[in-house]
Amino acid sequence: MKFATVTLALAGAMALTGCTNLVSLNPFVTGKQAVMDVNLEGTWKSDDNDSFVIVQKNSSSYSVIYADGKGTSQKFTAMLFKVGDAELLDLVSENETFLQVPVHAAVRVWPQGSLLRWTFLDSKWLREQTGRELVSQPSGDAQLMTSPGETVRSVLLKYAGDSKAYENEPNVLTRMP
């Protein structure tokens, strides 16, 4: 892959995800592999600021809208899959911008009653695992996985259920009535 192409793809990846440095050019899950969790649907509000997330079910995916409470929002499509007991979203932005490439980010979610915990799968440990087993292109702290989606999925199945796969404490959202 040419350096200019990788740079363009990585720039798009960074702009679209904002909160993770581990992204993929290819989806981790197909519509046939996706599962649904009725506990994920709803409107969720952050306890520490005015941001909120709306999750709506589609046929085999979810429509996700994140709003920061200041008039800025971002739309995503997400497909859910399981890794053991862990539930993961394959999250991709719907906000298309010139010269940006849509990328996929892995998000671990824990929907439980009136609470939704979530965090991006991104840690030094996970980047090391994926860097050894997948074709990827590093750039500073970021890693763009370019392996086929099924290959990325198999690596996520192997490592994503481990608590070492994420460094940050999960964000906690509360279901709005």
C-alpha positions in Angstrom: 0.0 0.0 0.0 1.4 3.4 -0.9 2.4 5.8 1.9 0.0 8.5 0.6 -2.9 6.1 0.6 -2.2 5.0 4.1 -1.7 8.5 5.3 -5.1 9.5 3.8 -6.8 6.5 5.3 -5.2 7.1 8.7 -6.1 10.8 8.7 -9.7 9.8 8.0 -9.6 7.2 10.7 -8.4 9.6 13.3 -10.9 12.3 12.3 -13.9 9.9 12.4 -13.3 8.0 15.6 -11.6 10.7 17.8 -11.5 8.4 20.8 -9.5 5.5 19.7 -6.2 4.9 18.0 -7.0 1.3 16.9 -9.2 1.2 13.8 -9.9 -1.0 10.8 -10.6 -0.4 7.2 -12.8 -3.5 7.1 -15.9 -4.4 9.2 -15.5 -7.0 12.0 -18.9 -8.5 11.6 -21.4 -9.1 8.8 -25.2 -8.7 9.0 -25.5 -12.5 9.2 -23.1 -12.7 12.1 -24.6 -9.8 14.0 -26.7 -10.3 17.1 -29.2 -8.0 18.8 -29.6 -7.0 22.5 -32.8 -5.3 23.4 -31.1 -3.8 26.4 -28.9 -1.7 24.2 -31.7 0.3 22.6 -32.8 3.6 24.1 -31.6 7.1 24.9 -28.7 7.2 27.3 -27.4 10.3 29.1 -23.9 10.9 30.5 -23.9 11.7 34.3 -20.9 14.0 34.1 -22.0 16.3 31.2 -24.8 17.1 28.8 -23.9 14.5 26.2 -26.3 11.7 25.3 -26.5 8.7 22.9 -29.5 7.4 21.1 -29.4 3.7 20.0 -32.1 2.5 17.7 -32.4 -1.0 16.2 -32.5 -1.6 12.5 -32.8 -5.0 10.8 -29.4 -6.4 11.8 -27.7 -3.3 13.0 -28.1 -0.2 15.2 -28.3 3.4 14.4 -26.3 5.4 16.9 -26.4 9.2 17.4 -24.0 10.8 19.8 -24.8 14.4 20.8 -22.4 16.5 22.9 -25.1 18.7 24.4 -23.6 21.8 22.6 -25.4 21.3 19.3 -22.8 18.9 17.8 -23.8 15.4 16.9 -22.4 12.4 15.1 -24.2 9.5 13.5 -22.9 6.0 13.4 -24.0 2.5 12.3 -23.1 -0.3 14.6 -23.4 -4.1 14.5 -23.2 -6.1 17.7 -21.3 -9.4 18.2 -20.3 -11.5 21.1 -16.9 -12.6 22.3 -17.6 -15.0 25.1 -19.7 -13.0 27.6 -18.4 -9.7 26.2 -20.6 -7.7 23.7 -18.8 -5.6 21.1 -20.0 -3.1 18.7 -18.4 -2.6 15.2 -18.9 1.2 15.0 -18.5 3.1 11.8 -19.3 6.8 11.2 -22.1 7.8 8.8 -20.8 11.4 8.7 -19.0 11.4 5.4 -16.5 14.1 4.7 -14.4 14.7 1.6 -11.1 12.9 1.8 -12.0 10.8 4.8 -12.2 7.1 4.8 -14.9 5.4 6.9 -13.2 3.1 9.4 -14.4 0.6 12.0 -13.8 0.9 15.7 -14.4 -1.8 18.3 -16.5 -0.7 21.3 -17.2 -3.0 24.3 -20.6 -2.4 25.8 -22.3 -3.6 29.0 -26.0 -2.8 28.8 -27.6 -3.6 32.2 -31.0 -2.3 33.1 -30.9 1.5 33.4 -27.1 1.6 32.9 -24.9 1.3 29.8 -21.2 1.0 30.3 -19.0 1.3 27.2 -15.4 1.8 26.2 -13.3 1.7 23.0 -11.1 -1.4 22.7 -7.8 0.3 22.6 -4.8 -0.4 24.8 -1.1 -0.8 24.3 -1.5 -4.5 25.0 -4.2 -4.9 22.3 -2.3 -2.9 19.7 0.7 -5.2 20.4 -1.5 -8.3 19.9 -3.1 -7.0 16.7 0.2 -5.7 15.4 1.7 -9.2 15.6 -1.3 -11.0 14.1 -2.7 -8.5 11.6 -1.6 -6.5 8.7 -1.6 -2.9 10.0 0.0 0.4 9.4 1.4 2.2 12.5 1.5 6.0 12.6 2.7 7.5 15.9 0.4 6.0 18.6 -2.2 5.0 16.0 -2.6 1.6 14.3 -4.7 1.2 11.2 -5.7 -2.5 10.6 -5.8 -3.3 6.9 -6.4 -7.1 7.2 -9.6 -8.5 5.9 -12.6 -8.1 8.3 -12.9 -11.9 9.0 -9.2 -11.9 10.0 -9.7 -8.9 12.3 -12.8 -10.6 13.8 -10.8 -13.8 14.6 -8.2 -11.7 16.4 -10.9 -9.8 18.3 -12.5 -13.1 19.3 -9.2 -14.1 20.7 -8.4 -11.0 22.7 -11.3 -8.6 23.0 -12.9 -10.2 26.0 -9.8 -9.6 28.1 -9.9 -6.6 30.4 -6.4 -5.7 29.1 -8.0 -4.8 25.7 -9.1 -1.4 27.1 -7.1 1.0 29.2 -9.8 3.5 30.2 -12.5 3.0 32.8 -15.8 2.4 30.9 -18.0 5.4 30.5 -21.3 5.1 32.3 -24.6 6.3 30.8 -28.0 6.3 32.3 -31.2 5.3 30.4 -33.5 8.3 30.0 -37.3 7.6 30.3 
